[in-house]
Each structure stands twice: as C-alpha cells, then as structure tokens.
C-alpha cells in the first residue's frame, strides 16, 4: 500500500501523528516532569510515534491534505487533541499534589519546602513522597501502555478529517477535574479530619488555660498523629488513587 503513496504524503502523515502524540507526551504525568530533559521527551515521542504508525497509517493517510491552509488547521487540531489527552491524565496528579500539600500543611509539615517532582516550584517533602509514590505505581501498572492505546483509539473518536471539538473537550476536562478532586478529597479526608479535631481540641484547651503554651505542647501530637496515619494509610490511599485514576482517565 505504501509504495503507491507519495513520499511527501507519508512524511506529512508521520508529522501529523507526531503532533498528537508529542502534545500528549508534553503534558502527561511523569514524562512531562521538569526533571526529565527536553531531548529525552522529544526522543520518546519520536520513538512512540514511529512504533504506533503501523496502527495509524489507515487512519491518517487517506485524510492528508497537502494544501497549506488545510495542513495548518490539521496541525493545530492534532496538537489540541493530543494536549487534551495528556491534560486529562495530568489533572489527577495535579489533584494529588494539591491533596499532598493540604495533608502536609494540616499535619505540620508544610513549613519546610523541598524539591518538587513534577514542577519547578518548591513542595513539602511529605507531598513529594506521596506524589513520587503515585507516579511510580502508575508506571508499574503500565499506565503509559494505556495511554498508547488511548492515542490509537482517539483516531476513531476524533478522526483526522474532523477538527478539534472544543465543546466536547471542555466537557471532558470539567468532568475530569470534578472526578479527580472528588477522588483525592476522599483520600485526604482522614488527615484533614484529624487535623480539624486536634486543632479544635487545642482551641478548647487554650480557652480553658490561656497561660499554657498550647502550640508547643500540641504540635508533637499533630505531627505524630499524621505520621501514624501515613504509616497505616498510605498503601490504601495509593491503591485507591490508582483504582480511581486508570478507569476514569483511560475510559474517556
């Protein structure tokens, strides 16, 4: 089939596939981290594009239009589609980072900022531990393979001859945001409830005995209680996060 196709059409088809796959890799969790060099991300996107072309030729080649205006619209549309796929998966890790920061702040660990894993901004060490553990489990359970499958299936849902559907993408983004923060709120709720109860008790004690330095007495209980909850609950928390991440994001 391919020998009868002009070489420039084959090159344009490969470039269009790279636009969607590369945009997804630019935003997906793990590979989009600031700790991953840009050339590694570029080579990974090129390698995956070349590997997936065997499954994508029939979905791309018939719709390649070599006119400049049509090609420009296709490039912009493919970049937006791939970026939406990557952004939908990234929202879950961003929500988990937010929950980790809230847990660290409620547990008394938010005062000292450390090195973040995904972003360049400083992050509490406890939040960084939760984030990197979740990312490690995602790659252990081959979520990147699911991303590859989703990219192939995306050519059936959003074929090349249809331009970017902004309304449908906005609905998916909003639904993913609400679902992601609902999941991480459930995961962080024990830590937040413990912090609220402890601080409420501390406030009552301070009202009853204002002369006692309640802050210095109560801080060890807050820190120790958070450590105990992390020790007994982090495995369940990460397991629930993985169970909530893969079906909802890949299923879209």
VEXZAMAR-383196 format. One record per residue: residue in one letter; z, x, y of N, C-alpha, C, O in turn. Coordinates in steps of 0.2 Angstrom, whole numbers, padded with zeros to 4 digits, always signed. Last residue first. Layout:
N
aZXYZXYZXYZXY...
END
This chain:
252
x+0146-0060+0038+0142-0063+0044+0135-0060+0044+0131-0061+0048x+0152-0054+0028+0149-0060+0026+0145-0063+0032+0141-0068+0031x+0157-0042+0034+0151-0042+0030+0148-0048+0028+0141-0049+0028x+0168-0049+0040+0163-0045+0044+0157-0044+0040+0151-0046+0043x+0175-0056+0030+0173-0059+0036+0168-0055+0040+0163-0058+0043x+0177-0047+0019+0174-0053+0018+0171-0056+0024+0166-0059+0025x+0183-0035+0025+0177-0035+0022+0174-0042+0021+0168-0042+0022x+0196-0039+0032+0190-0036+0035+0184-0037+0032+0179-0039+0035x+0205-0044+0024+0203-0048+0029+0197-0045+0032+0193-0049+0036x+0208-0034+0015+0205-0041+0012+0203-0045+0018+0198-0049+0016x+0212-0024+0024+0206-0023+0020+0203-0030+0017+0197-0031+0018x+0224-0031+0028+0219-0029+0033+0212-0028+0029+0207-0030+0032x+0231-0031+0016+0229-0037+0019+0224-0036+0024+0219-0040+0025x+0233-0017+0014+0229-0021+0009+0227-0028+0012+0221-0030+0011x+0241-0014+0026+0234-0011+0025+0230-0015+0020+0224-0016+0021x+0252-0021+0022+0249-0023+0029+0242-0020+0028+0237-0024+0030x+0257-0016+0010+0254-0023+0010+0250-0024+0017+0245-0028+0016x+0259-0003+0015+0254-0004+0010+0252-0011+0010+0246-0012+0009x+0269-0005+0025+0263-0003+0027+0257-0003+0021+0252-0005+0023x+0282-0010+0021+0277-0015+0023+0270-0012+0024+0265-0016+0025x+0292+0000+0019+0291-0005+0014+0285-0010+0015+0283-0013+0010x+0290+0008+0031+0290+0011+0024+0289+0006+0018+0285+0007+0014x+0290-0001+0041+0284+0003+0040+0284+0006+0033+0279+0005+0029x+0304-0005+0040+0298-0010+0040+0292-0006+0038+0288-0009+0034x+0310+0007+0043+0311+0004+0036+0305-0001+0035+0303-0002+0030x+0306+0010+0056+0304+0014+0051+0305+0011+0044+0300+0012+0039x+0312-0001+0063+0304+0000+0062+0302+0004+0057+0297+0003+0053x+0325+0003+0061+0323-0004+0058+0315-0004+0057+0312-0006+0053x+0326+0015+0068+0327+0015+0061+0324+0008+0058+0321+0009+0052x+0323+0010+0081+0319+0015+0078+0320+0015+0071+0315+0015+0067x+0334+0001+0083+0327-0002+0084+0322+0003+0080+0318+0001+0076x+0345+0009+0081+0344+0003+0077+0337+0001+0077+0334-0001+0072x+0344+0018+0092+0343+0020+0085+0342+0015+0080+0338+0016+0075x+0345+0009+0103+0339+0012+0102+0338+0015+0094+0333+0014+0091x+0358+0005+0105+0354+0000+0101+0347+0004+0099+0344+0002+0094x+0365+0015+0112+0368+0013+0106+0363+0009+0102+0362+0009+0095x+0358+0016+0124+0358+0022+0119+0361+0020+0112+0360+0024+0108x+0359+0003+0129+0352+0006+0127+0353+0012+0122+0349+0012+0117x+0372+0000+0131+0369-0003+0126+0363+0000+0124+0361+0000+0118x+0386+0007+0136+0379+0009+0137+0374+0007+0131+0373+0010+0126x+0397-0005+0142+0395-0001+0136+0387+0001+0137+0383-0003+0139x+0400-0014+0152+0402-0007+0153+0399-0002+0147+0400+0004+0148x+0397-0027+0148+0392-0023+0153+0394-0015+0153+0389-0012+0155x+0398-0036+0136+0402-0030+0138+0397-0025+0142+0394-0021+0139x+0390-0048+0136+0397-0048+0134+0401-0042+0136+0407-0042+0138x+0378-0043+0140+0381-0048+0144+0389-0048+0143+0393-0050+0147x+0375-0034+0129+0376-0032+0136+0379-0037+0141+0383-0035+0146x+0374-0043+0119+0380-0038+0119+0381-0036+0126+0386-0034+0128x+0363-0050+0123+0369-0054+0122+0375-0049+0122+0380-0050+0126x+0353-0039+0122+0355-0043+0128+0361-0047+0128+0365-0047+0133x+0354-0037+0108+0356-0032+0113+0357-0035+0120+0362-0033+0123x+0348-0048+0103+0355-0047+0102+0358-0042+0107+0364-0042+0109x+0335-0046+0109+0339-0052+0111+0346-0051+0109+0351-0053+0113x+0331-0035+0102+0332-0035+0109+0336-0041+0112+0340-0040+0117x+0331-0040+0089+0335-0034+0091+0337-0034+0098+0342-0033+0100x+0321-0050+0090+0328-0052+0088+0333-0046+0090+0338-0048+0092x+0310-0042+0094+0312-0048+0098+0319-0049+0097+0323-0050+0101x+0308-0034+0083+0309-0031+0090+0312-0036+0095+0317-0035+0099x+0305-0043+0073+0311-0039+0073+0313-0036+0079+0319-0036+0081x+0293-0048+0078+0299-0052+0077+0305-0048+0077+0310-0050+0080x+0285-0037+0077+0286-0040+0084+0292-0044+0083+0296-0045+0088x+0285-0034+0063+0288-0029+0068+0289-0032+0075+0294-0030+0078x+0279-0046+0058+0286-0044+0056+0289-0039+0061+0295-0039+0063x+0266-0046+0065+0271-0051+0067+0278-0049+0064+0283-0050+0068x+0256-0038+0062+0261-0035+0066+0267-0040+0067+0271-0038+0071x+0248-0047+0053+0250-0040+0051+0256-0037+0055+0261-0035+0052x+0245-0057+0062+0249-0059+0056+0252-0052+0053+0257-0052+0051x+0237-0050+0071+0243-0053+0073+0248-0055+0067+0254-0054+0068x+0226-0047+0063+0231-0041+0065+0237-0044+0068+0243-0041+0068x+0220-0060+0062+0222-0056+0056+0228-0051+0058+0233-0050+0055x+0218-0063+0075+0222-0068+0071+0225-0064+0065+0231-0064+0063x+0209-0054+0079+0216-0054+0082+0220-0058+0078+0227-0057+0078x+0198-0057+0070+0201-0051+0070+0208-0051+0073+0213-0048+0070x+0195-0070+0074+0197-0069+0067+0201-0062+0067+0206-0062+0063x+0191-0068+0088+0196-0073+0086+0199-0071+0079+0205-0071+0078x+0180-0059+0086+0186-0057+0090+0192-0062+0088+0197-0059+0087x+0171-0067+0078+0174-0061+0075+0180-0058+0079+0185-0056+0076x+0168-0077+0087+0171-0079+0081+0175-0072+0078+0180-0073+0075x+0162-0069+0097+0168-0073+0098+0172-0075+0092+0178-0074+0092x+0151-0064+0089+0156-0059+0092+0162-0063+0094+0167-0060+0093x+0144-0075+0085+0147-0071+0080+0152-0066+0083+0157-0065+0080x+0140-0080+0098+0145-0084+0094+0148-0080+0088+0154-0081+0087x+0132-0070+0102+0138-0071+0106+0143-0075+0102+0149-0074+0102x+0121-0071+0093+0125-0065+0093+0132-0066+0097+0137-0064+0095x+0116-0084+0097+0119-0083+0090+0124-0077+0090+0129-0077+0087x+0112-0080+0110+0117-0086+0109+0120-0085+0102+0126-0085+0101x+0103-0070+0108+0109-0069+0112+0114-0074+0111+0120-0073+0110x+0093-0064+0097+0096-0071+0098+0102-0070+0102+0107-0069+0098x+0079-0054+0099+0086-0054+0099+0089-0061+0101+0087-0064+0107x+0064-0061+0092+0068-0056+0097+0075-0058+0096+0077-0063+0093x+0055-0060+0077+0060-0064+0081+0064-0059+0086+0067-0054+0083x+0049-0050+0069+0045-0054+0074+0049-0059+0078+0046-0063+0082x+0059-0045+0061+0056-0041+0067+0052-0045+0072+0052-0044+0078x+0072-0057+0057+0066-0053+0056+0064-0049+0062+0066-0051+0068x+0087-0059+0054+0084-0058+0061+0078-0054+0060+0078-0048+0061x+0088-0062+0040+0092-0066+0045+0088-0066+0052+0087-0071+0056x+0081-0052+0035+0080-0058+0033+0083-0063+0038+0080-0069+0039x+0087-0041+0040+0080-0042+0042+0077-0048+0039+0072-0051+0041x+0100-0041+0036+0099-0043+0043+0091-0044+0044+0090-0048+0049x+0100-0035+0023+0099-0042+0024+0098-0045+0031+0095-0050+0032x+0101-0021+0028+0095-0024+0024+0094-0031+0024+0089-0034+0025x+0113-0022+0034+0107-0020+0038+0101-0022+0034+0096-0024+0037x+0121-0025+0023+0121-0030+0028+0115-0028+0033+0111-0033+0035x+0120-0013+0015+0117-0020+0013+0116-0025+0018+0112-0028+0018x+0127-0005+0024+0120-0003+0022+0116-0010+0019+0111-0011+0021x+0139-0010+0024+0136-0010+0030+0128-0009+0029+0124-0012+0032x+0143-0008+0011+0142-0015+0013+0138-0015+0019+0134-0020+0020x+0144+0006+0012+0139+0003+0007+0137-0004+0009+0132-0006+0009x+0155+0006+0020+0149+0009+0023+0143+0007+0018+0138+0006+0021x+0166+0003+0011+0163-0002+0016+0157+0000+0019+0153-0004+0022x+0171+0009+0000+0164+0009+0001+0162+0003+0006+0157+0000+0005x+0185+0010-0001+0182+0004-0004+0175+0003-0002+0172-0002-0003x+0186+0022+0007+0187+0022+0000+0185+0016-0004+0182+0017-0010x+0183+0017+0019+0178+0021+0016+0180+0022+0009+0175+0023+0005x+0195+0010+0021+0189+0007+0022+0183+0011+0018+0179+0008+0015x+0205+0019+0020+0204+0014+0015+0198+0011+0015+0195+0009+0010x+0203+0026+0032+0202+0030+0025+0201+0025+0020+0197+0026+0015x+0206+0016+0041+0199+0019+0041+0198+0023+0034+0192+0022+0031x+0220+0015+0039+0215+0009+0038+0208+0012+0037+0204+0009+0033x+0224+0027+0042+0225+0025+0035+0220+0019+0034+0218+0019+0028x+0221+0028+0056+0218+0033+0051+0219+0030+0044+0214+0032+0040x+0230+0018+0060+0223+0017+0061+0219+0022+0056+0214+0020+0053x+0243+0022+0057+0240+0016+0055+0233+0015+0055+0229+0013+0050x+0243+0034+0065+0244+0034+0057+0241+0028+0054+0238+0028+0049x+0242+0029+0078+0236+0034+0075+0237+0034+0067+0232+0034+0064x+0254+0022+0079+0247+0019+0079+0242+0023+0076+0237+0020+0073x+0262+0033+0079+0263+0028+0074+0256+0024+0073+0254+0022+0068x+0258+0041+0090+0257+0044+0084+0258+0038+0078+0254+0038+0073x+0249+0032+0103+0255+0033+0100+0254+0036+0093+0250+0033+0089x+0235+0040+0111+0238+0035+0107+0245+0037+0104+0246+0043+0102x+0224+0044+0124+0230+0046+0120+0232+0039+0117+0232+0034+0119x+0206+0042+0123+0212+0041+0126+0218+0042+0121+0218+0041+0115x+0195+0043+0114+0197+0049+0118+0204+0048+0121+0207+0053+0123x+0196+0035+0098+0194+0035+0106+0197+0042+0108+0201+0045+0105x+0200+0036+0085+0194+0033+0087+0191+0035+0094+0186+0036+0095x+0212+0043+0086+0207+0045+0080+0200+0042+0082+0196+0046+0082x+0222+0052+0098+0219+0046+0095+0214+0048+0090+0211+0053+0090x+0237+0061+0099+0229+0061+0099+0227+0055+0095+0229+0053+0090x+0250+0053+0108+0247+0058+0104+0240+0058+0104+0237+0055+0108x+0264+0050+0119+0257+0048+0117+0254+0054+0113+0256+0060+0114x+0279+0043+0118+0276+0049+0117+0269+0048+0115+0268+0046+0109x+0283+0029+0119+0285+0034+0124+0281+0040+0124+0279+0043+0129x+0282+0021+0108+0277+0021+0112+0278+0026+0118+0273+0027+0122x+0292+0019+0099+0288+0025+0098+0283+0026+0103+0278+0030+0102x+0300+0007+0098+0302+0013+0102+0299+0019+0101+0301+0025+0103x+0294-0004+0093+0298+0000+0089+0301+0006+0092+0305+0010+0089x+0285-0009+0102+0291-0013+0101+0296-0009+0097+0302-0011+0097x+0276+0002+0102+0280+0000+0108+0286-0004+0107+0291-0002+0110x+0271+0001+0089+0274+0007+0092+0278+0006+0098+0284+0009+0098x+0265-0012+0089+0271-0010+0085+0275-0004+0087+0281-0004+0087x+0255-0010+0099+0261-0015+0100+0267-0014+0096+0272-0014+0098x+0247-0001+0093+0250+0001+0099+0256-0004+0101+0261-0002+0103x+0243-0008+0082+0247-0002+0081+0251+0000+0087+0256+0002+0087x+0236-0018+0088+0242-0020+0085+0246-0014+0083+0252-0015+0084x+0225-0010+0093+0230-0014+0098+0236-0016+0095+0241-0015+0098x+0220-0006+0081+0223-0001+0086+0227-0004+0091+0233-0002+0093x+0216-0018+0076+0221-0014+0073+0224-0009+0077+0230-0008+0077x+0205-0021+0085+0211-0025+0085+0217-0022+0081+0223-0023+0083x+0197-0010+0082+0200-0011+0089+0206-0015+0089+0211-0014+0092x+0194-0014+0069+0198-0008+0070+0201-0007+0077+0206-0005+0078x+0187-0026+0072+0193-0026+0068+0197-0020+0069+0203-0020+0069x+0176-0022+0080+0181-0026+0083+0187-0026+0079+0193-0026+0081x+0167-0015+0072+0171-0011+0076+0177-0015+0079+0182-0013+0080x+0159-0025+0066+0163-0022+0062+0169-0018+0066+0174-0017+0063x+0152-0029+0078+0156-0034+0074+0161-0031+0070+0167-0033+0069x+0146-0018+0082+0151-0020+0086+0155-0025+0082+0162-0025+0083x+0136-0017+0072+0141-0012+0072+0147-0014+0076+0152-0012+0075x+0128-0028+0075+0131-0027+0068+0137-0022+0069+0142-0023+0066x+0125-0026+0088+0129-0031+0087+0132-0031+0080+0138-0032+0079x+0116-0015+0087+0123-0014+0091+0127-0020+0089+0133-0019+0089x+0106-0021+0080+0110-0015+0077+0116-0014+0080+0122-0014+0077x+0101-0029+0091+0103-0032+0084+0108-0027+0080+0113-0029+0078x+0098-0020+0101+0103-0025+0102+0106-0028+0095+0112-0029+0094x+0088-0013+0095+0094-0009+0097+0100-0014+0098+0105-0013+0096x+0078-0023+0093+0081-0019+0087+0088-0016+0089+0093-0016+0085x+0075-0026+0106+0078-0031+0102+0082-0028+0096+0087-0030+0094x+0070-0014+0111+0076-0017+0114+0079-0022+0110+0086-0022+0109x+0059-0014+0103+0064-0008+0103+0070-0011+0106+0076-0010+0103x+0052-0025+0106+0054-0024+0099+0060-0019+0099+0065-0020+0096x+0048-0023+0119+0053-0028+0118+0056-0028+0111+0062-0029+0110x+0040-0012+0117+0046-0011+0121+0051-0017+0120+0057-0015+0119x+0030-0017+0110+0034-0012+0107+0040-0011+0110+0045-0010+0107x+0024-0026+0119+0027-0029+0113+0032-0024+0110+0037-0026+0107x+0019-0017+0129+0024-0022+0130+0028-0025+0124+0034-0025+0124x+0010-0008+0121+0016-0005+0124+0022-0011+0126+0028-0010+0125x+0005-0013+0105+0004-0013+0112+0011-0011+0115+0016-0013+0113x+0007-0012+0091+0006-0006+0095+0005-0007+0102+0004-0002+0105x+0018-0021+0081+0013-0022+0086+0012-0016+0091+0017-0014+0094x+0023-0024+0065+0022-0019+0070+0016-0020+0075+0011-0021+0073x+0024-0033+0055+0025-0036+0062+0025-0030+0067+0026-0032+0073x+0022-0027+0043+0017-0032+0045+0018-0035+0052+0014-0038+0055x+0033-0017+0042+0026-0015+0044+0021-0021+0046+0017-0020+0050x+0045-0024+0039+0044-0021+0046+0036-0020+0047+0034-0022+0053x+0047-0028+0027+0050-0032+0032+0048-0030+0039+0049-0033+0044x+0041-0019+0019+0038-0025+0019+0041-0030+0024+0037-0035+0026x+0050-0008+0021+0043-0007+0023+0040-0014+0024+0037-0016+0029x+0063-0008+0017+0062-0011+0023+0054-0011+0025+0053-0015+0030x+0066+0000+0006+0068-0008+0005+0065-0011+0011+0066-0018+0011x+0063+0012+0010+0059+0010+0004+0061+0002+0003+0057-0001+0000x+0071+0015+0021+0064+0012+0022+0061+0010+0016+0056+0005+0016x+0083+0020+0017+0083+0012+0017+0075+0010+0018+0074+0004+0017x+0082+0033+0019+0084+0031+0012+0082+0023+0012+0080+0021+0007x+0079+0034+0033+0074+0037+0028+0076+0034+0021+0071+0032+0017x+0092+0029+0038+0085+0026+0039+0080+0028+0034+0076+0024+0032x+0100+0039+0033+0101+0032+0030+0095+0028+0032+0092+0024+0028x+0096+0050+0040+0096+0050+0033+0096+0043+0030+0092+0042+0025x+0098+0046+0054+0091+0048+0051+0091+0047+0044+0086+0045+0041x+0112+0044+0054+0107+0039+0055+0100+0040+0053+0097+0035+0050x+0116+0058+0051+0117+0052+0046+0113+0046+0047+0111+0043+0042x+0111+0064+0063+0108+0066+0056+0110+0061+0051+0105+0059+0046x+0119+0058+0072+0112+0057+0073+0108+0059+0066+0104+0055+0064x+0132+0062+0068+0130+0055+0068+0122+0054+0068+0120+0049+0065x+0130+0075+0070+0132+0073+0064+0130+0065+0063+0127+0063+0058x+0128+0076+0084+0122+0078+0080+0124+0076+0072+0119+0074+0069x+0141+0072+0089+0135+0068+0090+0129+0070+0085+0126+0065+0083x+0155+0074+0078+0150+0077+0083+0144+0072+0083+0142+0069+0078x+0169+0064+0078+0163+0066+0074+0158+0068+0079+0156+0065+0084x+0179+0060+0087+0180+0066+0083+0174+0068+0079+0173+0074+0076x+0175+0048+0092+0174+0054+0096+0175+0060+0092+0173+0066+0095x+0167+0038+0079+0173+0041+0082+0171+0047+0087+0166+0050+0086x+0157+0032+0073+0157+0032+0080+0163+0035+0083+0163+0035+0089x+0161+0033+0059+0156+0037+0062+0155+0037+0069+0152+0042+0072x+0173+0023+0061+0173+0029+0058+0167+0034+0060+0169+0039+0063x+0164+0008+0064+0170+0012+0063+0169+0018+0059+0165+0018+0055x+0149+0007+0073+0153+0006+0068+0159+0010+0067+0159+0016+0069x+0141+0012+0084+0146+0008+0085+0151+0006+0079+0156+0004+0080x+0130+0019+0079+0133+0021+0085+0140+0018+0087+0144+0020+0091x+0126+0013+0068+0130+0018+0067+0133+0021+0073+0138+0024+0073x+0118+0003+0075+0124+0001+0071+0128+0007+0070+0134+0006+0071x+0108+0011+0081+0113+0007+0085+0119+0005+0082+0124+0005+0084x+0102+0016+0069+0105+0020+0073+0110+0017+0078+0115+0019+0080x+0096+0004+0064+0101+0007+0060+0105+0012+0064+0111+0013+0064x+0087+0000+0074+0093-0005+0072+0098-0001+0068+0104-0002+0070x+0080+0012+0076+0083+0009+0082+0089+0004+0079+0094+0004+0082x+0075+0015+0063+0080+0019+0066+0083+0016+0072+0089+0017+0073x+0065+0004+0063+0071+0004+0058+0076+0009+0061+0082+0007+0060x+0057+0009+0073+0060+0003+0074+0066+0002+0069+0071+0000+0071x+0052+0021+0066+0056+0022+0073+0060+0015+0074+0065+0015+0076x+0045+0016+0056+0051+0020+0054+0055+0021+0061+0061+0021+0060x+0035+0010+0063+0039+0006+0059+0046+0010+0057+0051+0007+0057x+0029+0021+0069+0032+0016+0073+0037+0011+0069+0042+0009+0072x+0024+0027+0058+0029+0031+0062+0032+0026+0066+0038+0026+0067x+0015+0017+0053+0020+0020+0049+0026+0023+0053+0032+0022+0052x+0006+0017+0064+0010+0011+0062+0016+0013+0058+0021+0010+0059x+0001+0030+0063+0005+0028+0069+0009+0022+0068+0014+0021+0070x-0006+0030+0051+0000+0034+0052+0004+0032+0058+0010+0032+0057x-0012+0014+0045-0012+0019+0049-0006+0023+0050+0000+0020+0050x-0012+0010+0028-0009+0008+0034-0010+0015+0039-0009+0020+0036x-0016+0013+0015-0021+0009+0019-0018+0008+0026-0022+0005+0030x-0005+0020+0010-0011+0024+0012-0016+0020+0016-0020+0023+0020x+0004+0009+0006+0005+0013+0012-0001+0018+0014-0003+0018+0020x+0000+0004-0006+0000+0000+0000+0000+0004+0006-0004+0003+0011
END
